[in-house]
Structures are given as structure tokens and as C-alpha cells.
Amino acid sequence: MNDNNPKIKRENQLIKIRKQHQDYYQPIEMIKTKYFSWKLNNLAAGCNQCILGRKLVVFVTGICPKDCFYCPLSEQKKNNDVIFANERPLRDEDDIDALIDEAALSKSWGAGFTGGDPLAESTGLANILRY
Ligand code: SF4
């Protein structure tokens, strides 16, 4: 094989690029879980915590600029600036003792932040994230 032949050189480069592409882009596999859902490849660490019930759900605020017809928020939460750790109401974003207590009670390994729009009251989320 003549390595100086430009056509062969280009083909070798293309083969190398295709190989790198295949290594980088693993095929996506849809897998049915035993939890009545589907997933792509492996679940994220946070999803695994959820399955085990080991994730604290921090409801940062019920404030949301959208008005989706399918919004699942209760009247207690929708467009109200309220904070919950799981279903435990917190006085405000500085009520960290209650948040830590709820995390300990539910044996949480991680936390997810939701709302409303958690970024609508960005100072509230920022205060919680400090801890
Ligand atoms: S909380 Fe979510 S579902 Fe409800 S109105 Fe806002 S964006 Fe829509």
C-alpha cells in the first residue's frame, strides 16, 4: 500500500474519523423498566435515588410565569410563594433546620428542586443551595 497516495490517505483519515465517531456516539437503547416506564441507556444517579425513595424533593416556590392547562400544582401551591421539603412546609428559605430534619427523616441521599418555576424566585433557590 502506498501511504503517499492522496486518495488512500484520505480514505484512511475517513476510516479513522468514522471509528472515533462510533466510539463516541454509542447507540441509544430504549429499555423498559420494571417501574412502568422506559429509559435510554442507564438512569442518572438522581433517578436511581428517586426509585429508592432516597431523594428529597425541595419545592422552591409555587410562583410560575406560565399557565399550562395541565399544571398539576394544588391550589395551596399554585402561584403562592411557599416552600416545601417533600410535603413538609418550611417557614421560608432560611428554615434549614426543618429541611435538614426532613432529609434525615426520609433518609435522602440527594435532592431535586422543583416548583412552580424554581428560578422565578432565584434568591430563594440560591439561599437553599448555600447549605
Ligand atoms: S408549574 Fe409547570 S406545569 Fe404549572 S404552569 Fe408552571 S410550567 Fe406549567
Backbone and ligand atoms as CSV (ligand in chain L), in Angstrom:
chain,resi,resn,atom,element,x,y,z
A,1,MET,N,N,0.837,-1.181,0.000
A,1,MET,CA,C,0.000,0.000,0.000
A,1,MET,C,C,0.887,1.252,0.000
A,2,ASN,N,N,0.538,2.194,-0.843
A,2,ASN,CA,C,1.332,3.415,-0.939
A,2,ASN,C,C,0.717,4.499,-0.052
A,3,ASP,N,N,1.411,4.809,1.069
A,3,ASP,CA,C,0.889,5.806,2.020
A,3,ASP,C,C,0.938,7.223,1.470
A,4,ASN,N,N,1.680,7.420,0.384
A,4,ASN,CA,C,1.773,8.765,-0.196
A,4,ASN,C,C,0.657,9.048,-1.192
A,5,ASN,N,N,-0.088,8.020,-1.524
A,5,ASN,CA,C,-1.209,8.199,-2.454
A,5,ASN,C,C,-2.293,9.028,-1.746
A,6,PRO,N,N,-2.624,10.257,-2.246
A,6,PRO,CA,C,-3.598,11.129,-1.566
A,6,PRO,C,C,-4.960,10.475,-1.390
A,7,LYS,N,N,-5.380,9.652,-2.335
A,7,LYS,CA,C,-6.695,9.005,-2.234
A,7,LYS,C,C,-6.705,8.009,-1.062
A,8,ILE,N,N,-5.634,7.237,-0.954
A,8,ILE,CA,C,-5.550,6.265,0.146
A,8,ILE,C,C,-5.429,7.000,1.483
A,9,LYS,N,N,-4.642,8.078,1.498
A,9,LYS,CA,C,-4.503,8.872,2.724
A,9,LYS,C,C,-5.861,9.390,3.199
A,10,ARG,N,N,-6.653,9.924,2.269
A,10,ARG,CA,C,-7.974,10.474,2.597
A,10,ARG,C,C,-8.899,9.372,3.110
A,11,GLU,N,N,-8.842,8.204,2.449
A,11,GLU,CA,C,-9.696,7.083,2.885
A,11,GLU,C,C,-9.305,6.616,4.284
A,12,ASN,N,N,-7.996,6.581,4.550
A,12,ASN,CA,C,-7.541,6.184,5.891
A,12,ASN,C,C,-8.002,7.193,6.946
A,13,GLN,N,N,-7.961,8.482,6.577
A,13,GLN,CA,C,-8.443,9.515,7.507
A,13,GLN,C,C,-9.932,9.320,7.785
A,14,LEU,N,N,-10.691,9.051,6.714
A,14,LEU,CA,C,-12.136,8.847,6.885
A,14,LEU,C,C,-12.419,7.644,7.773
A,15,ILE,N,N,-11.677,6.558,7.576
A,15,ILE,CA,C,-11.861,5.356,8.410
A,15,ILE,C,C,-11.586,5.702,9.877
A,16,LYS,N,N,-10.531,6.479,10.106
A,16,LYS,CA,C,-10.169,6.875,11.473
A,16,LYS,C,C,-11.280,7.736,12.101
A,17,ILE,N,N,-11.807,8.688,11.337
A,17,ILE,CA,C,-12.859,9.573,11.845
A,17,ILE,C,C,-14.127,8.774,12.150
A,18,ARG,N,N,-14.485,7.848,11.225
A,18,ARG,CA,C,-15.680,7.019,11.475
A,18,ARG,C,C,-15.523,6.207,12.755
A,19,LYS,N,N,-14.331,5.656,12.964
A,19,LYS,CA,C,-14.065,4.843,14.165
A,19,LYS,C,C,-14.209,5.710,15.424
A,20,GLN,N,N,-13.658,6.930,15.389
A,20,GLN,CA,C,-13.787,7.835,16.541
A,20,GLN,C,C,-15.253,8.167,16.790
A,21,HIS,N,N,-15.996,8.407,15.712
A,21,HIS,CA,C,-17.425,8.732,15.819
A,21,HIS,C,C,-18.190,7.588,16.459
A,22,GLN,N,N,-17.897,6.349,16.006
A,22,GLN,CA,C,-18.589,5.186,16.571
A,22,GLN,C,C,-18.258,5.017,18.052
A,23,ASP,N,N,-16.977,5.277,18.417
A,23,ASP,CA,C,-16.596,5.132,19.822
A,23,ASP,C,C,-17.291,6.174,20.687
A,24,TYR,N,N,-17.451,7.384,20.129
A,24,TYR,CA,C,-18.026,8.480,20.903
A,24,TYR,C,C,-19.539,8.356,21.016
A,25,TYR,N,N,-20.195,8.102,19.895
A,25,TYR,CA,C,-21.665,8.020,19.880
A,25,TYR,C,C,-22.104,6.581,20.016
A,26,GLN,N,N,-22.269,6.138,21.233
A,26,GLN,CA,C,-22.756,4.788,21.481
A,26,GLN,C,C,-24.215,4.722,21.031
A,27,PRO,N,N,-24.639,3.593,20.495
A,27,PRO,CA,C,-26.045,3.503,20.089
A,27,PRO,C,C,-26.967,3.662,21.298
A,28,ILE,N,N,-28.070,4.368,21.090
A,28,ILE,CA,C,-29.034,4.586,22.170
A,28,ILE,C,C,-29.986,3.402,22.206
A,29,GLU,N,N,-30.164,2.853,23.395
A,29,GLU,CA,C,-31.021,1.690,23.534
A,29,GLU,C,C,-32.202,2.031,24.436
A,30,MET,N,N,-33.435,1.791,23.946
A,30,MET,CA,C,-34.633,2.009,24.765
A,30,MET,C,C,-34.881,0.750,25.577
A,31,ILE,N,N,-34.961,0.905,26.884
A,31,ILE,CA,C,-35.139,-0.242,27.774
A,31,ILE,C,C,-36.374,-0.021,28.632
A,32,LYS,N,N,-37.241,-1.043,28.698
A,32,LYS,CA,C,-38.435,-0.955,29.556
A,32,LYS,C,C,-38.006,-1.260,30.990
A,33,THR,N,N,-38.399,-0.386,31.919
A,33,THR,CA,C,-38.035,-0.602,33.321
A,33,THR,C,C,-39.147,-1.389,34.014
A,34,LYS,N,N,-38.880,-1.839,35.222
A,34,LYS,CA,C,-39.938,-2.527,35.980
A,34,LYS,C,C,-40.830,-1.527,36.707
A,35,TYR,N,N,-40.631,-0.229,36.440
A,35,TYR,CA,C,-41.421,0.826,37.093
A,35,TYR,C,C,-42.418,1.447,36.116
A,36,PHE,N,N,-42.867,0.696,35.112
A,36,PHE,CA,C,-43.859,1.161,34.136
A,36,PHE,C,C,-43.369,2.377,33.359
A,37,SER,N,N,-42.133,2.389,32.999
A,37,SER,CA,C,-41.580,3.486,32.219
A,37,SER,C,C,-40.491,2.948,31.295
A,38,TRP,N,N,-39.970,3.857,30.490
A,38,TRP,CA,C,-38.882,3.499,29.577
A,38,TRP,C,C,-37.688,4.372,29.890
A,39,LYS,N,N,-36.509,3.876,29.549
A,39,LYS,CA,C,-35.318,4.691,29.753
A,39,LYS,C,C,-34.376,4.505,28.575
A,40,LEU,N,N,-33.478,5.483,28.417
A,40,LEU,CA,C,-32.423,5.411,27.421
A,40,LEU,C,C,-31.127,5.066,28.143
A,41,ASN,N,N,-30.528,3.975,27.771
A,41,ASN,CA,C,-29.287,3.529,28.409
A,41,ASN,C,C,-29.460,3.488,29.929
A,42,ASN,N,N,-28.468,3.975,30.667
A,42,ASN,CA,C,-28.539,3.896,32.134
A,42,ASN,C,C,-29.248,5.118,32.729
A,43,LEU,N,N,-29.861,4.917,33.892
A,43,LEU,CA,C,-30.501,6.032,34.583
A,43,LEU,C,C,-29.437,6.891,35.256
A,44,ALA,N,N,-29.724,8.184,35.365
A,44,ALA,CA,C,-28.828,9.094,36.085
A,44,ALA,C,C,-28.875,8.756,37.576
A,45,ALA,N,N,-27.841,9.147,38.294
A,45,ALA,CA,C,-27.762,8.856,39.731
A,45,ALA,C,C,-28.994,9.390,40.459
A,46,GLY,N,N,-29.456,10.589,40.072
A,46,GLY,CA,C,-30.622,11.188,40.719
A,46,GLY,C,C,-31.878,10.354,40.503
A,47,CYS,N,N,-32.027,9.765,39.314
A,47,CYS,CA,C,-33.193,8.920,39.024
A,47,CYS,C,C,-33.159,7.666,39.900
A,48,ASN,N,N,-31.972,7.092,40.073
A,48,ASN,CA,C,-31.857,5.911,40.937
A,48,ASN,C,C,-32.215,6.244,42.380
A,49,GLN,N,N,-31.854,7.441,42.841
A,49,GLN,CA,C,-32.220,7.854,44.192
A,49,GLN,C,C,-33.733,7.964,44.316
A,50,CYS,N,N,-34.375,8.488,43.266
A,50,CYS,CA,C,-35.838,8.628,43.259
A,50,CYS,C,C,-36.508,7.266,43.375
A,51,ILE,N,N,-36.031,6.303,42.589
A,51,ILE,CA,C,-36.611,4.951,42.603
A,51,ILE,C,C,-36.570,4.364,44.004
A,52,LEU,N,N,-35.476,4.632,44.708
A,52,LEU,CA,C,-35.310,4.089,46.055
A,52,LEU,C,C,-36.003,4.947,47.112
A,53,GLY,N,N,-36.633,6.041,46.691
A,53,GLY,CA,C,-37.281,6.947,47.646
A,53,GLY,C,C,-36.254,7.682,48.482
A,54,ARG,N,N,-35.054,7.874,47.950
A,54,ARG,CA,C,-33.968,8.486,48.718
A,54,ARG,C,C,-33.633,9.890,48.222
A,55,LYS,N,N,-34.625,10.564,47.649
A,55,LYS,CA,C,-34.362,11.904,47.136
A,55,LYS,C,C,-35.349,12.885,47.746
A,56,LEU,N,N,-34.785,13.916,48.345
A,56,LEU,CA,C,-35.609,14.971,48.935
A,56,LEU,C,C,-36.119,15.855,47.800
A,57,VAL,N,N,-37.430,16.093,47.767
A,57,VAL,CA,C,-37.985,16.997,46.762
A,57,VAL,C,C,-38.170,18.357,47.406
A,58,VAL,N,N,-37.394,19.323,46.952
A,58,VAL,CA,C,-37.469,20.680,47.502
A,58,VAL,C,C,-38.316,21.523,46.552
A,59,PHE,N,N,-39.510,21.876,47.026
A,59,PHE,CA,C,-40.429,22.724,46.261
A,59,PHE,C,C,-40.066,24.163,46.606
A,60,VAL,N,N,-39.385,24.846,45.687
A,60,VAL,CA,C,-38.781,26.149,45.986
A,60,VAL,C,C,-39.809,27.277,46.034
A,61,THR,N,N,-40.755,27.235,45.119
A,61,THR,CA,C,-41.817,28.260,45.091
A,61,THR,C,C,-42.947,27.782,44.178
A,62,GLY,N,N,-44.140,28.234,44.462
A,62,GLY,CA,C,-45.273,27.941,43.574
A,62,GLY,C,C,-45.438,28.993,42.491
A,63,ILE,N,N,-44.618,30.056,42.576
A,63,ILE,CA,C,-44.685,31.127,41.571
A,63,ILE,C,C,-44.227,30.577,40.233
A,64,CYS,N,N,-44.983,30.877,39.191
A,64,CYS,CA,C,-44.618,30.429,37.849
A,64,CYS,C,C,-45.248,31.389,36.837
A,65,PRO,N,N,-44.464,31.860,35.869
A,65,PRO,CA,C,-44.999,32.805,34.892
A,65,PRO,C,C,-45.879,32.134,33.831
A,66,LYS,N,N,-45.862,30.814,33.784
A,66,LYS,CA,C,-46.659,30.096,32.774
A,66,LYS,C,C,-48.037,29.774,33.344
A,67,ASP,N,N,-48.927,29.324,32.460
A,67,ASP,CA,C,-50.265,28.937,32.900
A,67,ASP,C,C,-50.709,27.702,32.124
A,68,CYS,N,N,-49.916,26.635,32.250
A,68,CYS,CA,C,-50.190,25.407,31.491
A,68,CYS,C,C,-51.540,24.810,31.918
A,69,PHE,N,N,-52.320,24.372,30.931
A,69,PHE,CA,C,-53.647,23.835,31.268
A,69,PHE,C,C,-53.542,22.539,32.060
A,70,TYR,N,N,-52.409,21.848,31.956
A,70,TYR,CA,C,-52.229,20.557,32.637
A,70,TYR,C,C,-51.468,20.704,33.958
A,71,CYS,N,N,-51.291,21.928,34.429
A,71,CYS,CA,C,-50.478,22.162,35.630
A,71,CYS,C,C,-50.982,21.289,36.797
A,72,PRO,N,N,-50.109,20.496,37.381
A,72,PRO,CA,C,-50.535,19.581,38.446
A,72,PRO,C,C,-50.489,20.203,39.848
A,73,LEU,N,N,-50.108,21.479,39.961
A,73,LEU,CA,C,-49.970,22.070,41.297
A,73,LEU,C,C,-51.327,22.239,41.969
A,74,SER,N,N,-51.327,22.008,43.277
A,74,SER,CA,C,-52.556,22.188,44.057
A,74,SER,C,C,-52.815,23.681,44.241
A,75,GLU,N,N,-54.040,24.027,44.672
A,75,GLU,CA,C,-54.367,25.431,44.955
A,75,GLU,C,C,-53.486,25.987,46.061
A,76,GLN,N,N,-53.080,25.096,46.964
A,76,GLN,CA,C,-52.211,25.503,48.085
A,76,GLN,C,C,-50.857,26.001,47.566
A,77,LYS,N,N,-50.408,25.446,46.432
A,77,LYS,CA,C,-49.062,25.781,45.933
A,77,LYS,C,C,-49.072,26.722,44.729
A,78,LYS,N,N,-50.021,26.547,43.838
A,78,LYS,CA,C,-50.013,27.292,42.575
A,78,LYS,C,C,-49.996,28.801,42.805
A,79,ASN,N,N,-48.963,29.450,42.259
A,79,ASN,CA,C,-48.762,30.903,42.336
A,79,ASN,C,C,-48.672,31.456,43.757
A,80,ASN,N,N,-48.387,30.565,44.700
A,80,ASN,CA,C,-48.129,31.011,46.071
A,80,ASN,C,C,-46.646,30.834,46.350
A,81,ASP,N,N,-46.044,31.811,47.006
A,81,ASP,CA,C,-44.625,31.726,47.310
A,81,ASP,C,C,-44.432,30.904,48.579
A,82,VAL,N,N,-44.581,29.591,48.418
A,82,VAL,CA,C,-44.465,28.662,49.548
A,82,VAL,C,C,-43.308,27.706,49.270
A,83,ILE,N,N,-42.735,27.176,50.342
A,83,ILE,CA,C,-41.587,26.266,50.217
A,83,ILE,C,C,-41.905,24.977,50.971
A,84,PHE,N,N,-41.600,23.844,50.334
A,84,PHE,CA,C,-41.811,22.549,50.971
A,84,PHE,C,C,-40.564,21.694,50.813
A,85,ALA,N,N,-40.299,20.883,51.822
A,85,ALA,CA,C,-39.309,19.812,51.703
A,85,ALA,C,C,-40.145,18.540,51.733
A,86,ASN,N,N,-40.194,17.790,50.622
A,86,ASN,CA,C,-41.205,16.748,50.415
A,86,ASN,C,C,-42.568,17.424,50.624
A,87,GLU,N,N,-43.407,16.939,51.517
A,87,GLU,CA,C,-44.702,17.610,51.752
A,87,GLU,C,C,-44.679,18.425,53.041
A,88,ARG,N,N,-43.489,18.656,53.585
A,88,ARG,CA,C,-43.370,19.409,54.847
A,88,ARG,C,C,-43.180,20.890,54.529
A,89,PRO,N,N,-44.115,21.749,54.958
A,89,PRO,CA,C,-43.956,23.179,54.676
A,89,PRO,C,C,-42.805,23.777,55.479
A,90,LEU,N,N,-42.044,24.664,54.829
A,90,LEU,CA,C,-40.975,25.387,55.520
A,90,LEU,C,C,-41.447,26.822,55.722
A,91,ARG,N,N,-40.978,27.460,56.795
A,91,ARG,CA,C,-41.357,28.859,57.045
A,91,ARG,C,C,-40.895,29.751,55.889
A,92,ASP,N,N,-39.627,29.601,55.502
A,92,ASP,CA,C,-39.029,30.356,54.407
A,92,ASP,C,C,-37.746,29.642,53.996
A,93,GLU,N,N,-36.972,30.255,53.091
A,93,GLU,CA,C,-35.769,29.564,52.603
A,93,GLU,C,C,-34.669,29.473,53.655
A,94,ASP,N,N,-34.835,30.154,54.775
A,94,ASP,CA,C,-33.851,30.049,55.862
A,94,ASP,C,C,-34.245,29.009,56.904
A,95,ASP,N,N,-35.349,28.311,56.685
A,95,ASP,CA,C,-35.811,27.287,57.624
A,95,ASP,C,C,-35.033,25.996,57.357
A,96,ILE,N,N,-33.727,26.085,57.491
A,96,ILE,CA,C,-32.845,24.987,57.099
A,96,ILE,C,C,-32.920,23.827,58.076
A,97,ASP,N,N,-33.187,24.119,59.359
A,97,ASP,CA,C,-33.295,23.031,60.337
A,97,ASP,C,C,-34.393,22.054,59.917
A,98,ALA,N,N,-35.558,22.600,59.501
A,98,ALA,CA,C,-36.665,21.741,59.077
A,98,ALA,C,C,-36.292,20.973,57.805
A,99,LEU,N,N,-35.569,21.641,56.902
A,99,LEU,CA,C,-35.157,20.988,55.651
A,99,LEU,C,C,-34.212,19.812,55.938
A,100,ILE,N,N,-33.230,20.051,56.809
A,100,ILE,CA,C,-32.265,19.005,57.163
A,100,ILE,C,C,-32.972,17.883,57.916
A,101,ASP,N,N,-33.906,18.260,58.793
A,101,ASP,CA,C,-34.661,17.270,59.558
A,101,ASP,C,C,-35.447,16.363,58.610
A,102,GLU,N,N,-36.110,16.972,57.615
A,102,GLU,CA,C,-36.893,16.185,56.658
A,102,GLU,C,C,-35.963,15.277,55.832
A,103,ALA,N,N,-34.808,15.791,55.443
A,103,ALA,CA,C,-33.847,14.986,54.675
A,103,ALA,C,C,-33.403,13.778,55.500
A,104,ALA,N,N,-33.166,14.009,56.804
A,104,ALA,CA,C,-32.730,12.913,57.671
A,104,ALA,C,C,-33.860,11.896,57.864
A,105,LEU,N,N,-35.099,12.402,58.084
A,105,LEU,CA,C,-36.246,11.503,58.295
A,105,LEU,C,C,-36.497,10.616,57.079
A,106,SER,N,N,-36.352,11.210,55.891
A,106,SER,CA,C,-36.632,10.436,54.671
A,106,SER,C,C,-35.375,9.728,54.159
A,107,LYS,N,N,-34.293,9.788,54.943
A,107,LYS,CA,C,-33.027,9.117,54.595
A,107,LYS,C,C,-32.583,9.461,53.180
A,108,SER,N,N,-32.648,10.758,52.861
A,108,SER,CA,C,-32.327,11.209,51.500
A,108,SER,C,C,-30.823,11.184,51.249
A,109,TRP,N,N,-30.470,10.766,50.050
A,109,TRP,CA,C,-29.065,10.795,49.619
A,109,TRP,C,C,-28.815,11.989,48.697
A,110,GLY,N,N,-29.901,12.586,48.203
A,110,GLY,CA,C,-29.757,13.689,47.258
A,110,GLY,C,C,-31.002,14.546,47.304
A,111,ALA,N,N,-31.055,15.558,46.458
A,111,ALA,CA,C,-32.204,16.456,46.431
A,111,ALA,C,C,-32.484,16.893,45.007
A,112,GLY,N,N,-33.769,17.112,44.727
A,112,GLY,CA,C,-34.179,17.680,43.446
A,112,GLY,C,C,-34.964,18.949,43.745
A,113,PHE,N,N,-34.864,19.922,42.851
A,113,PHE,CA,C,-35.530,21.214,43.074
A,113,PHE,C,C,-36.631,21.396,42.049
A,114,THR,N,N,-37.803,21.801,42.543
A,114,THR,CA,C,-38.948,21.923,41.657
A,114,THR,C,C,-39.805,23.105,42.087
A,115,GLY,N,N,-40.913,23.303,41.389
A,115,GLY,CA,C,-41.835,24.386,41.710
A,115,GLY,C,C,-43.144,24.117,40.983
A,116,GLY,N,N,-43.838,25.093,40.675
A,116,GLY,CA,C,-43.613,26.395,40.131
A,116,GLY,C,C,-42.340,26.420,39.254
A,117,ASP,N,N,-41.845,27.593,39.156
A,117,ASP,CA,C,-40.587,27.786,38.461
A,117,ASP,C,C,-39.529,28.074,39.522
A,118,PRO,N,N,-38.643,27.095,39.797
A,118,PRO,CA,C,-37.657,27.290,40.860
A,118,PRO,C,C,-36.787,28.515,40.640
A,119,LEU,N,N,-36.674,28.972,39.391
A,119,LEU,CA,C,-35.838,30.136,39.115
A,119,LEU,C,C,-36.627,31.446,39.160
A,120,ALA,N,N,-37.956,31.350,39.352
A,120,ALA,CA,C,-38.765,32.571,39.417
A,120,ALA,C,C,-38.395,33.382,40.649
A,121,GLU,N,N,-38.088,32.688,41.724
A,121,GLU,CA,C,-37.643,33.340,42.958
A,121,GLU,C,C,-36.198,32.927,43.173
A,122,SER,N,N,-35.302,33.447,42.346
A,122,SER,CA,C,-33.929,32.934,42.326
A,122,SER,C,C,-33.194,33.143,43.641
A,123,THR,N,N,-33.559,34.148,44.424
A,123,THR,CA,C,-32.854,34.331,45.695
A,123,THR,C,C,-33.209,33.190,46.651
A,124,GLY,N,N,-34.461,32.713,46.586
A,124,GLY,CA,C,-34.867,31.594,47.440
A,124,GLY,C,C,-34.061,30.348,47.129
A,125,LEU,N,N,-33.924,30.017,45.843
A,125,LEU,CA,C,-33.155,28.839,45.446
A,125,LEU,C,C,-31.693,29.020,45.838
A,126,ALA,N,N,-31.153,30.222,45.596
A,126,ALA,CA,C,-29.751,30.476,45.927
A,126,ALA,C,C,-29.521,30.304,47.420
A,127,ASN,N,N,-30.461,30.777,48.242
A,127,ASN,CA,C,-30.300,30.623,49.694
A,127,ASN,C,C,-30.288,29.170,50.102
A,128,ILE,N,N,-31.197,28.372,49.508
A,128,ILE,CA,C,-31.248,26.947,49.854
A,128,ILE,C,C,-29.957,26.259,49.406
A,129,LEU,N,N,-29.459,26.600,48.220
A,129,LEU,CA,C,-28.269,25.944,47.696
A,129,LEU,C,C,-27.019,26.269,48.514
A,130,ARG,N,N,-27.048,27.355,49.279
A,130,ARG,CA,C,-25.896,27.680,50.122
A,130,ARG,C,C,-25.605,26.574,51.107
A,131,TYR,N,N,-26.662,25.854,51.528
A,131,TYR,CA,C,-26.489,24.813,52.525
A,131,TYR,C,C,-26.167,23.501,51.876
L,1,SF4,S1,S,-45.617,24.907,37.335
L,1,SF4,FE1,FE,-45.035,23.826,35.456
L,1,SF4,S2,S,-46.957,22.930,34.688
L,1,SF4,FE2,FE,-47.514,24.503,36.203
L,1,SF4,S3,S,-47.874,26.369,34.995
L,1,SF4,FE3,FE,-45.711,26.398,35.662
L,1,SF4,S4,S,-44.570,25.446,33.982
L,1,SF4,FE4,FE,-46.741,24.934,33.686
